[in-house]
Amino acid sequence: MINKVKTLASFLKQQLDMPESLIQQVIGFYREEQIPKNHFVAQKGQYCQKLCFLREGFLRFYSYSDQKTVTHWIFGKGQLVTDVASFYLGEPAKWQIQALSDTVIQGINIEDYQRMRTAIPEWDIYEKRLLVKLMSALENRVYAFLSMSAEERFQYLFRSDPEMFNELPLHYLASMLGMTPETLSRIRRKSIS
């Protein structure tokens, strides 16, 4: 299981190697917010206005394809979430980002993000690290999911966030893993026994 960070401060320290003095300045721009189950952080075609650190809960990225809903990824606590192109480049969002449970985030809106960049010139160095880490994580997921069998994909996801399998409906996880709920149930039974 991956050791998850529990706070934004620990994320900035562990993932970006940011010094404590700078961490406190950055955190000052973020606000804690509760997002009720089924509410949206972003919707396709609109503009994603938040960069979110998940303290509690799950956020699902999904889209519609051939008149069905496809879950692209589910983020859990300790992860940073946004529609990258929408937040950073001002493009309309490509995804629906929806809370699958009552969720607590530490978030920063685009206006405060721009103020933070001006107030903390060193942020540019850490922002580059952050974007490289986001891209690397995406590349790793794409590579893993294109090269792994269904059982290996299940193990990959289970190792990364076993809580998902206790707290979320299996049909979301099956969609994210590119399999039917029946196949996921069969693989899960086989792996657990």
C-alpha positions, 0 to 999 in steps of 0.5 A: 500500500502506498503511504498517503499524506494526510495534510496539504503541508505534508504533501508539499514537504514530501512531494515537492521538497518545500521548506517549512517557511514556504509551506506556511505561506502557501497554505495561507492561500488555501481554504478548507471546504466541504463538498457534499456527496454528488456535488461537482468540483468541475463540469464538462464545458465549464471552467475548473476554478479550483485546485484541490487537496483531498483531506477526506472522501473521493472525487471521480473524473468521468465523461460520457462515451457512446451514451454511457458513463466512463470513470477515468479515475477516482482520487482519494485522500492525500491527492491533489486534484484539478482539471489541469488544462482548465485550471492552468490554461483556461480551457473548458473542462473535459471532465465531470469531477464529482464527489462520491462521498461527503468530501473535505478539501483544502482548495485554492481558486484561480484568483487566489492561485494567481495572487499566491504566484505573485506573493511567492516568487519561489512558487514557480520552481515548485509549480514545475515540480508539481506539474512534472509529478502530475504528468509522471503519475498520469504517464504511469497510469496510462502505461500500467493500464495499457500494459497490464492484464485485468488482474494486474490492473485490479492489484495496481489499484487495490495496492494504491487505495484499498479503501476504495474497495470498501467505500465505493460502488464497484461499478465505478471501480470496474469502469475505471479499470476497463472491465465489467462489474462481473469481471471485477467481482470475479477477480476480487474474489479470486485475489482475496481468497 
